Amino acid sequence: MNNMNQNWVLGKSGFLSFNNSTAPANNPIDQVEGSASASDQNGNLLFYTDGVSIWDANGTLINPSSPLNGDVSSTQSCIIVPNHHTQGEYYIFTMGGSSYLSTDIDNQTIGPFNYSRKHFDGVILDTNSWTLKPLDWQSKTGQPGYINNIPIDPLLYETFSPAERVTAIPKTNCKDYWLVTAVQRNVKVMSNPNSPKDHYKIYSLPYQPAPTYPGLSAPYTQSQNSISCNMQHGPMVIRVFDLTNQQLTHHQDFDIRDLHTNEEFHLFEVGHLKVSPDGTKLALVNGHSGLIRHGQEIDPILSTDPNVIGTNNGEVFLFDFDKTTGIVNLNHRYEIIDDPVLYGLEFSPNSELLYAMNFPVKKEREWDGRIYQLPVSASAAPFPTQITTPTLTIDQYHLFPPAQTIAKNPIGALQLGPDGNIYIAMNKRSYLHRITNVNGVGAFDAVSNPTGCIYDQQDRVVLANGQSQLGLPNLLVDCPCPCECDDDCDCSCPTCNEKAKEQNEEMNARANEKNHKGTAGHDCLFPFPEECERSLMNNDEEPAPCFYLHWGDNQDDTISIPETQLLYIKVCNPYNDVQFNGLKITKLTLFHSANPTIPVDIDRIQLVPDRFICLDCLRPCSCQSREFALITHPAGEPGTYRIEVEYCYEELVLVPMGGSGSVNFSVDVG
């Protein structure tokens, strides 16, 4: 398991370890919402951040003169992503706070606040020297602007405002990432002749605050030349960035609209954006803002004030995500009846369930906290599903007696831990709650549902020190590549798998025992020589590995119908001076001779697995073998079949070659 998430730093000096690490003696963090922390390969705390400051494991401030652009009240203020291309380097991405604390497009202060408009930013931390360096931003428009000397497409900022959400998804190579944010699209309202820039604003409720509201000395009138304030919500946009080695490129924006009416969904600034453990789903909680207006409590469920948000329903959006292309597609929307302030969100470990939790609304002097369990598998139909009551038996449970309302928001974020449990932030408390048996459908009941998920208010996970607040660390999901590696999906080179060499030798031996053998590739010798003399640098040819197919227990072995037959693909590097890095088989396709261009239906004959077979580094004059199965079903047809192997690699590395020799000089002596 990846040890990066073994230690959590959160809230007000809060610390939780999943491997019994000692809490840091000095822990200065005091973060209301989002934080992030990283541990090394041995599970020791390495550093942590609140999105503004970075501290090492001893609590030493790393960036005293260069604060990051997160925010104390940003739901997902930051996330830490390791750079698998350079050991010891980590990306730290930040998401700014609510857009109602804003400046206009010319950076003139408006209203009672002054706030940077940068909603998304990133830096690189080198833990070898504990220094920061800028990330290489690439503008898709080709005309970048500059913010803090970092080139970035200005259109990413001028026409959008933050919504406090950021997450990261490992690509299939387990080295690079997709960075995903949710932002609000602003609406262009005018062009200022005195400024080279157009002006934009976010949708706002049609009211003017009165001077009687606490904390406001005079009515605030919105300016056409400004980003409007108060309870803002703009059209929802899911923004995807492509992260490779020290370079971040704006990949694509996805406008989220109703699949039937094409109407815009408006995004509020309350709630999390999460990725499923398998990396194929995104989920977003759309919790409505407006509970507090200038210090005055507003209950959107009970209030008759027409200026309060018009709907009393919260939403959970579920998206399909393609890890290869970075494409986002809305496939389902849950509408939570009479619960507008949803906040916490998390997937189950098996990626088949969603858990959502609300900001408890104060009703009748008690806190009404709810947890919802939503099926991911039921999301094939794009219609909204209305949920009227939580699916757990803790429906409208009261966390604390009425006299104990010392925390206005007693519960907050949800976060899946490395132990497979979901943890619940408890504001101003020295402990967390948790949900166990998280893959269990429905709530546990010893009689009617003994396999359901379990929530017990008395099950308190005590922090080693400090207090929880509303947030929990924003964690990176483990890479789903089937490799037993801590930091890098290195399936064969012994940098993280000490037994890689002997395991690969065993797999090659199994392949060699098979009787039916064939080869494919340019000038590939059969059998492959143990010592090859072919040099790529000295030959003008397109580099390509050699492929060999092995199967059959004896010469008379045939593939019957139905049957499951084990096959081996051996991949060899025929060159003695280069190494293939990031090598993987991306797809295996089966064709019948009767229809040589149409893939065979998997209901007839299939290959398992048929894609994403990781080989990683293929050293000079070496081979690696992978085992897979050919399964013939009763509907299969006899005949000759062709297996097409598609592959790719990330880079070709020149490997220095040793050698010896002698030379002679002629010297005249008179």
C-alpha positions in Angstrom: 0.0 0.0 0.0 1.1 3.5 -0.7 2.3 5.0 2.6 1.8 8.6 1.6 -1.5 8.9 3.5 -0.4 7.2 6.7 -0.3 10.4 8.8 -3.0 13.2 8.9 -2.4 16.7 10.0 -5.7 18.7 10.3 -7.7 21.3 12.1 -6.1 23.0 15.1 -2.8 21.1 15.7 -4.7 17.9 15.1 -2.8 14.7 14.3 -3.9 11.1 13.5 -1.6 8.3 12.5 -2.5 5.0 11.0 0.9 3.4 11.7 1.3 4.5 15.3 3.7 7.3 14.4 4.5 9.8 17.2 2.7 13.1 16.9 4.9 16.1 16.0 5.9 18.1 19.1 5.4 21.3 17.3 2.3 21.5 15.1 1.3 25.1 14.3 -1.5 24.3 11.8 -4.8 26.1 12.5 -7.0 25.4 9.5 -10.8 25.6 9.5 -11.2 23.5 6.4 -8.9 21.9 3.8 -5.4 20.7 4.5 -3.0 18.1 3.1 -0.1 16.0 4.5 2.4 13.6 3.0 4.4 10.7 4.5 7.5 9.1 3.0 7.9 5.6 1.7 8.4 4.3 5.2 5.2 5.9 6.5 7.0 8.7 8.4 5.4 12.2 8.3 7.3 14.3 5.7 5.5 17.6 5.5 2.0 19.2 5.6 0.2 22.4 4.5 -3.0 24.4 4.9 -2.7 25.8 1.4 -0.9 28.9 2.6 2.0 27.7 4.8 4.1 24.5 4.5 5.7 22.9 7.5 8.1 20.0 7.7 7.6 17.1 10.2 9.2 19.2 13.0 6.8 22.1 12.5 9.4 24.3 10.8 7.9 26.8 8.3 9.3 26.1 4.9 7.9 29.1 3.0 8.0 32.1 5.4 8.5 34.6 2.5 6.3 33.0 -0.2 2.9 32.0 1.0 0.8 29.8 -1.2 -2.6 30.9 -2.6 -4.9 28.6 -0.7 -7.3 29.9 2.0 -8.2 29.2 5.6 -11.8 28.8 4.6 -11.4 26.9 1.3 -13.1 23.5 1.4 -10.3 21.8 -0.5 -7.6 24.4 0.0 -4.8 22.2 -1.2 -3.6 18.8 -2.4 -0.2 17.1 -2.5 0.9 15.1 -5.6 4.3 13.3 -5.8 6.4 13.9 -8.9 7.2 10.3 -9.9 9.8 11.6 -12.4 12.0 13.2 -9.8 12.6 11.6 -6.4 11.9 13.9 -3.5 9.8 16.4 -5.5 6.1 17.1 -4.7 3.6 19.3 -6.3 1.4 21.4 -4.0 -1.8 22.7 -5.7 -4.0 25.2 -4.0 -7.6 26.4 -4.4 -8.6 29.9 -3.3 -11.5 30.7 -1.0 -15.0 31.9 -1.8 -15.4 34.3 -4.7 -17.6 36.7 -2.7 -14.3 37.8 -1.0 -13.0 39.3 -4.2 -11.6 42.2 -6.1 -12.7 43.5 -9.4 -11.0 42.6 -12.7 -8.6 45.5 -12.3 -7.7 44.4 -8.8 -9.5 47.3 -7.2 -10.9 46.5 -3.8 -14.7 46.2 -3.6 -17.0 45.9 -0.7 -15.6 45.2 2.8 -13.1 42.7 1.5 -9.8 42.5 -0.3 -8.9 39.1 -1.8 -6.8 37.6 -4.6 -8.7 36.4 -7.6 -6.3 33.5 -8.2 -8.5 30.5 -7.8 -6.0 27.7 -8.7 -2.2 27.7 -8.4 0.7 25.2 -8.0 4.3 25.0 -6.9 7.0 22.3 -6.7 8.5 21.4 -3.3 11.9 19.7 -3.3 12.2 17.8 0.0 15.9 17.1 -0.6 16.7 20.9 -0.2 13.4 22.1 1.2 13.1 24.7 -1.5 10.2 25.8 -3.7 10.3 26.4 -7.5 7.6 27.4 -9.9 5.6 24.9 -12.0 5.8 25.2 -15.8 2.3 26.3 -16.8 1.4 25.8 -20.4 -1.4 28.0 -21.9 -3.7 26.3 -24.3 -4.4 29.6 -26.1 -0.7 30.2 -26.7 -1.1 33.7 -25.2 -0.3 33.4 -21.5 -0.5 36.1 -19.0 1.7 36.2 -15.9 0.7 35.8 -12.2 3.6 35.8 -9.7 5.9 35.4 -12.7 4.2 32.2 -13.6 2.8 32.1 -17.2 -0.9 31.2 -17.2 -3.7 31.6 -19.6 -5.6 34.7 -18.4 -8.9 33.3 -19.6 -8.7 30.8 -16.8 -9.1 33.6 -14.3 -10.8 36.6 -15.9 -14.0 34.8 -16.7 -14.2 32.3 -13.8 -14.3 32.4 -10.0 -13.3 29.7 -7.4 -15.6 27.1 -5.9 -13.1 25.7 -3.4 -12.7 22.3 -5.0 -9.6 20.5 -6.3 -8.6 16.8 -6.6 -6.1 14.7 -8.6 -6.4 11.4 -10.5 -3.5 9.2 -11.4 -3.2 8.3 -15.1 -2.9 4.8 -16.3 0.9 5.0 -16.3 0.9 5.8 -12.5 3.4 8.5 -13.1 1.4 11.5 -14.4 -1.9 12.9 -13.2 -5.1 14.8 -14.2 -5.8 17.7 -11.9 -9.5 18.5 -11.7 -11.2 21.6 -10.3 -14.8 22.9 -10.2 -15.3 26.6 -11.0 -18.1 29.1 -11.6 -18.4 30.7 -15.0 -18.9 34.4 -14.6 -21.2 36.5 -16.8 -19.8 39.3 -19.0 -21.7 42.5 -18.1 -19.9 45.4 -19.7 -16.7 46.6 -21.3 -14.9 49.4 -19.5 -13.4 51.9 -22.0 -10.8 52.9 -19.4 -9.6 49.3 -19.0 -8.2 46.9 -21.6 -10.2 44.1 -19.9 -13.8 43.2 -20.0 -15.7 43.0 -16.7 -17.6 40.0 -15.3 -19.7 39.1 -12.4 -21.2 36.0 -10.8 -24.9 35.5 -10.5 -26.2 37.0 -7.2 -29.5 37.1 -5.4 -31.5 40.3 -6.0 -31.2 42.0 -2.7 -29.3 44.8 -1.0 -28.1 44.2 2.5 -29.6 46.7 5.0 -27.6 48.7 7.5 -29.3 46.8 10.4 -27.3 43.7 9.6 -24.6 43.2 12.3 -21.1 44.1 11.1 -22.1 46.3 8.2 -22.0 50.0 8.8 -23.7 51.1 5.6 -25.6 49.5 2.7 -23.3 47.9 0.1 -24.3 48.6 -3.5 -22.9 46.3 -6.1 -20.9 47.8 -8.9 -21.3 46.8 -12.5 -17.5 46.9 -12.7 -17.0 44.3 -10.0 -17.4 40.8 -9.1 -20.7 40.8 -7.2 -20.8 39.8 -3.6 -23.1 37.8 -1.3 -24.3 34.2 -1.8 -22.8 33.8 -5.2 -23.4 31.0 -7.6 -22.4 30.7 -11.3 -22.8 28.1 -14.0 -20.9 24.9 -13.2 -17.7 24.1 -15.0 -15.5 21.1 -14.4 -11.9 22.1 -15.4 -9.2 19.5 -16.1 -5.5 20.1 -16.2 -2.8 17.7 -17.6 0.1 17.2 -15.2 3.3 15.6 -16.6 6.9 16.1 -15.4 7.0 19.6 -13.9 4.5 20.9 -16.5 0.8 21.6 -16.1 -1.4 22.2 -19.2 -5.0 23.4 -19.2 -6.6 20.3 -20.8 -10.3 21.1 -21.2 -13.4 22.7 -19.6 -16.7 20.8 -19.3 -19.9 22.8 -19.0 -22.3 20.8 -16.8 -25.8 21.0 -18.1 -29.1 19.1 -17.7 -28.9 16.2 -20.2 -32.6 16.7 -21.1 -33.2 20.5 -21.0 -29.6 21.7 -21.7 -30.1 24.2 -18.8 -27.1 25.2 -16.8 -26.6 23.9 -13.3 -25.4 26.6 -10.9 -22.5 25.8 -8.7 -22.3 26.9 -5.0 -19.2 27.1 -2.9 -20.1 24.5 -0.3 -19.0 20.9 -0.6 -16.3 18.6 -1.8 -15.1 17.1 -5.2 -13.9 13.5 -4.9 -12.5 10.8 -7.2 -13.4 7.1 -6.8 -10.6 4.8 -5.7 -10.6 3.1 -9.1 -10.3 6.5 -10.8 -13.3 6.1 -13.1 -15.8 8.4 -11.3 -15.9 11.9 -10.0 -18.5 13.1 -7.6 -19.4 16.6 -6.5 -21.6 17.9 -3.6 -23.4 21.1 -4.5 -24.3 22.5 -1.1 -26.1 25.8 -1.1 -24.7 28.8 0.6 -26.5 31.6 2.5 -26.9 30.1 5.9 -25.1 33.1 7.5 -25.8 36.6 6.2 -23.6 39.3 7.8 -23.6 37.4 11.1 -27.3 36.6 11.1 -28.3 32.9 11.1 -30.5 32.0 8.2 -32.4 28.6 8.0 -33.2 28.0 4.3 -35.6 25.2 5.3 -37.7 27.2 7.7 -37.1 30.8 6.4 -39.8 32.6 4.4 -37.3 35.3 3.3 -37.5 35.5 -0.5 -33.8 36.5 -0.6 -32.7 33.1 0.7 -31.8 30.5 -1.9 -34.9 29.5 -3.7 -34.5 25.7 -3.5 -34.3 23.7 -0.3 -32.7 20.7 -2.0 -29.0 19.8 -2.1 -27.4 17.9 -5.0 -24.8 15.3 -5.6 -23.5 15.1 -9.1 -21.8 11.9 -10.4 -19.5 11.9 -13.5 -17.8 9.3 -15.6 -14.1 10.0 -16.0 -11.8 8.6 -18.7 -8.3 8.3 -17.3 -6.8 8.0 -20.8 -8.4 11.0 -22.4 -9.3 13.2 -19.4 -12.9 13.4 -20.5 -15.6 14.2 -18.0 -19.3 13.2 -18.6 -22.2 13.8 -16.3 -24.1 10.6 -15.9 -26.3 11.1 -12.8 -27.7 13.7 -10.4 -29.1 13.0 -6.9 -31.4 15.6 -5.5 -31.6 15.5 -1.7 -34.9 16.8 -0.5 -35.0 19.5 2.2 -31.3 19.3 2.8 -29.6 22.2 1.0 -26.3 22.4 2.8 -24.5 19.2 1.8 -20.8 19.3 2.5 -18.9 16.1 3.1 -18.5 13.5 0.4 -16.6 10.2 -0.1 -16.6 7.0 -2.1 -16.5 3.5 -0.7 -13.3 1.5 -1.2 -14.9 -0.6 -3.9 -16.1 2.5 -5.8 -19.7 1.3 -5.8 -21.2 3.6 -3.1 -21.2 7.3 -2.3 -21.5 8.8 1.2 -22.7 12.4 1.6 -23.1 14.4 4.8 -24.7 17.8 5.4 -23.7 20.9 7.4 -26.2 20.4 10.2 -28.9 23.1 10.1 -30.0 24.5 13.4 -33.6 23.4 13.8 -35.6 23.8 17.0 -32.3 24.4 18.9 -30.9 21.0 18.0 -28.4 20.0 15.2 -29.9 17.9 12.5 -26.9 15.9 11.1 -27.5 13.5 8.3 -25.5 10.9 6.4 -26.7 9.6 3.0 -25.5 6.5 1.2 -26.0 6.7 -2.6 -25.5 3.8 -5.1 -22.9 4.5 -7.9 -24.0 1.5 -9.9 -27.6 2.8 -10.2 -26.3 5.9 -12.1 -26.7 4.5 -15.6 -29.9 6.6 -16.2 -29.2 10.3 -16.3 -32.4 11.3 -14.4 -32.2 12.8 -11.0 -33.0 10.5 -8.1 -34.8 12.2 -5.2 -33.8 11.2 -1.8 -36.3 12.2 0.9 -34.6 10.6 3.9 -31.1 9.4 4.7 -30.5 5.8 3.8 -28.8 5.1 7.1 -30.8 4.6 10.3 -29.2 7.7 11.8 -31.9 9.7 10.1 -31.9 13.1 11.8 -29.8 12.0 14.7 -28.8 14.7 17.2 -25.1 14.8 17.7 -25.3 16.7 21.0 -28.0 17.6 23.5 -29.5 21.1 23.0 -27.5 22.5 25.9 -24.3 21.4 24.4 -24.3 23.5 21.2 -20.8 24.9 21.7 -19.9 24.3 18.0 -22.1 25.9 15.4 -21.1 23.3 12.8 -20.4 20.1 14.7 -19.7 17.9 11.6 -17.9 18.5 8.3 -15.7 16.6 5.9 -15.7 12.9 5.1 -12.4 11.2 4.1 -11.6 7.6 3.3 -8.6 6.4 5.4 -5.9 3.9 4.4 -7.6 1.4 6.7 -10.8 1.4 4.5 -12.9 3.3 7.0 -14.5 6.7 6.3 -13.7 9.4 8.9 -15.9 12.3 9.9 -14.6 15.7 11.0 -16.0 16.8 14.3 -15.6 20.5 14.7 -13.9 21.7 17.9 -13.5 18.1 19.1 -10.4 16.1 20.0 -11.7 13.1 18.1 -13.3 12.0 14.8 -16.3 9.8 14.1 -16.1 7.0 11.5 -18.1 4.7 9.3 -16.8 1.1 9.2 -17.7 -1.8 6.8 -18.0 1.0 4.2 -18.7 -1.4 1.3 -21.8 -2.7 3.0 -25.1 -1.6 1.4 -27.5 0.0 3.8 -27.1 0.5 7.5 -26.1 -2.4 9.8 -28.8 -4.2 11.6 -28.0 -7.4 13.4 -31.3 -9.0 12.4 -32.3 -7.5 9.1 -29.0 -6.3 7.5 -26.0 -7.8 9.2 -23.7 -6.9 6.3 -24.5 -3.2 6.1 -22.2 -0.3 6.9 -21.7 0.6 10.6 -22.0 4.0 12.2 -21.8 4.3 16.0 -21.8 7.7 17.6 -19.8 6.3 20.5 -17.1 5.0 18.2 -14.7 7.9 18.6 -11.2 8.0 17.1 -9.2 10.1 19.4 -6.6 12.4 17.9 -3.0 12.2 19.2 -3.1 15.9 19.9 -5.1 19.0 18.9 -8.6 19.3 17.6 -10.6 18.6 14.5 -12.3 21.4 12.7 -14.5 21.2 9.6 -12.0 19.8 7.3 -9.9 16.6 6.9 -6.8 16.2 4.7 -7.4 16.2 1.0 -5.8 12.9 0.0 -4.5 11.5 -3.3 -6.0 8.1 -4.2 -3.7 5.2 -4.7 -2.6 4.4 -8.2 -4.8 1.5 -9.4 -1.9 0.0 -11.4 -1.5 -3.7 -10.3 2.0 -3.3 -8.9 3.1 -3.7 -5.3 5.0 -0.5 -5.1 5.1 2.3 -2.6 5.9 5.3 -4.8 6.2 4.3 -8.4 4.4 1.9 -10.6 7.6 0.0 -11.4 6.5 -3.5 -12.2 9.8 -5.0 -13.1 12.8 -2.8 -12.1 13.9 -3.5 -8.5 13.6 0.1 -7.3 10.5 -0.7 -5.3 10.0 -4.4 -5.7 13.0 -6.2 -4.2 11.9 -9.5 -5.6 11.2 -8.2 -9.1 14.2 -9.9 -10.7 13.4 -13.4 -9.4 9.7 -13.0 -10.0 10.3 -12.1 -13.7 12.8 -15.0 -14.1 10.1 -17.3 -12.8 7.5 -15.9 -15.3 9.9 -16.3 -18.2 10.6 -19.9 -17.1 6.9 -20.6 -17.2 6.6 -19.2 -20.7 9.6 -21.2 -21.9 7.9 -24.4 -20.7 5.1 -24.0 -23.2 5.3 -26.0 -26.5 3.6 -23.7 -29.0 5.7 -20.6 -29.7 5.7 -17.8 -32.2 7.4 -14.4 -32.6 6.5 -11.1 -34.0 8.5 -8.0 -34.6 11.2 -6.6 -37.0 14.3 -8.8 -37.3 13.4 -10.6 -34.0 15.4 -13.8 -33.5 13.7 -17.0 -32.2 14.5 -18.1 -29.6 15.7 -14.8 -28.2 19.5 -14.8 -27.5 20.6 -14.3 -23.9 23.3 -12.0 -25.1 22.3 -9.7 -28.0 24.8 -7.7 -30.0 22.4 -5.4 -31.8 23.0 -1.6 -31.3 20.2 0.8 -31.9 22.6 3.8 -31.9 24.7 2.2 -34.8 21.7 1.3 -36.9 19.2 3.5 -38.7 16.0 1.8 -37.7 12.8 2.5 -35.8 13.2 1.2 -32.2 10.8 -1.6 -31.3 10.8 -4.5 -28.8 10.3 -8.1 -29.8 7.2 -10.0 -28.9 6.8 -13.8 -28.4 3.6 -15.9 -27.8 3.9 -19.1 -25.7 1.1 -21.6 -25.0 0.3 -25.3 -24.9 1.3 -28.0 -22.5 2.4 -30.4 -25.2 2.8 -30.5 -29.0 -0.7 -32.0 -29.4 -2.4 -29.4 -27.2 -5.3 -27.5 -28.9 -7.8 -24.9 -27.8 -11.2 -26.4 -27.4 -14.7 -24.9 -27.0 -15.4 -24.2 -24.2 -12.1 -23.9 -22.4 -9.8 -21.6 -20.6 -6.2 -21.7 -21.9 -3.2 -19.9 -20.3 -1.0 -18.0 -22.7 2.2 -16.0 -22.1 3.4 -12.9 -23.9 7.2 -12.4 -23.7 8.5 -9.0 -24.5 12.2 -8.6 -25.2 14.6 -5.7 -25.8 16.8 -6.7 -28.7 19.2 -3.8 -28.2 22.3 -3.6 -26.0 22.5 0.1 -25.7 19.0 1.5 -24.9 16.2 0.9 -22.3 12.5 1.2 -22.8 10.9 3.1 -20.0 7.2 3.2 -19.2 6.5 0.2 -21.5 3.0 -1.3 -21.3 0.7 -3.3 -23.5 -2.3 -1.0 -23.9 -4.7 -3.4 -25.6 -5.0 -7.0 -26.8 -7.6 -7.6 -29.6 -8.7 -10.9 -31.1 -9.7 -11.3 -34.8 -11.1 -14.3 -36.6 -9.8 -15.2 -40.1 -13.3 -15.0 -41.5 -13.6 -11.4 -40.4 -10.0 -10.1 -40.2 -10.9 -6.5 -39.4 -13.8 -7.0 -37.0 -12.9 -7.8 -33.3 -14.4 -11.0 -32.0 -17.3 -10.5 -29.6 -16.2 -11.2 -26.0 -19.4 -13.3 -25.6 -17.7 -15.8 -28.0 -14.0 -15.7 -27.2 -12.2 -13.2 -24.9 -8.7 -12.4 -23.6 -8.3 -11.6 -19.9 -6.8 -9.1 -19.2 -7.1 -7.4 -22.6 -5.5 -4.0 -21.7 -3.2 -2.1 -19.5 -0.5 -4.7 -18.9 2.3 -3.0 -17.1 5.9 -3.8 -18.1 7.6 -0.5 -17.2 11.4 -0.6 -17.7 12.8 -3.1 -20.2 16.5 -3.2 -19.9 19.0 -4.0 -22.7 19.0 -7.6 -23.9 16.3 -8.6 -21.3 12.8 -10.1 -21.5 9.7 -9.9 -19.4 6.7 -12.3 -19.6 3.1 -11.7 -18.7 0.4 -14.3 -18.2 -3.1 -14.0 -19.5 -6.1 -16.3 -20.4 -7.9 -17.0 -23.6 -11.5 -18.1 -22.7 -13.7 -19.8 -25.3 -17.4 -19.7 -24.7 -20.0 -22.2 -26.1 -20.9 -19.6 -28.8 -17.3 -19.5 -30.0 -16.4 -20.5 -33.6 -13.6 -22.8 -34.7 -10.9 -21.4 -36.9 -7.7 -19.4 -37.0 -7.4 -16.4 -34.9 -5.1 -13.4 -34.8 -4.1 -11.6 -31.6 -3.2 -8.0 -32.2 -0.9 -6.4 -29.5 -0.9 -2.7 -29.1 1.8 -1.2 -26.9 3.5 2.1 -26.0 6.4 3.4 -24.0 7.2 6.8 -22.5 10.9 7.2 -23.3 13.9 5.5 -24.8 17.0 5.9 -22.6 20.6 5.5 -23.8 22.5 3.0 -21.6 26.2 3.5 -21.4 28.2 0.5 -22.5 31.5 -0.6 -21.0 34.4 -2.0 -23.0 38.2 -2.1 -23.3 40.8 -1.9 -26.1 44.3 -0.5 -27.0 45.7 2.2 -29.2 49.2 2.9 -30.6 51.2 6.1 -31.1 54.3 6.4 -33.3 57.1 8.6 -31.7 60.3 9.3 -33.5 63.5 9.3 -31.4 66.6 10.9 -32.9 
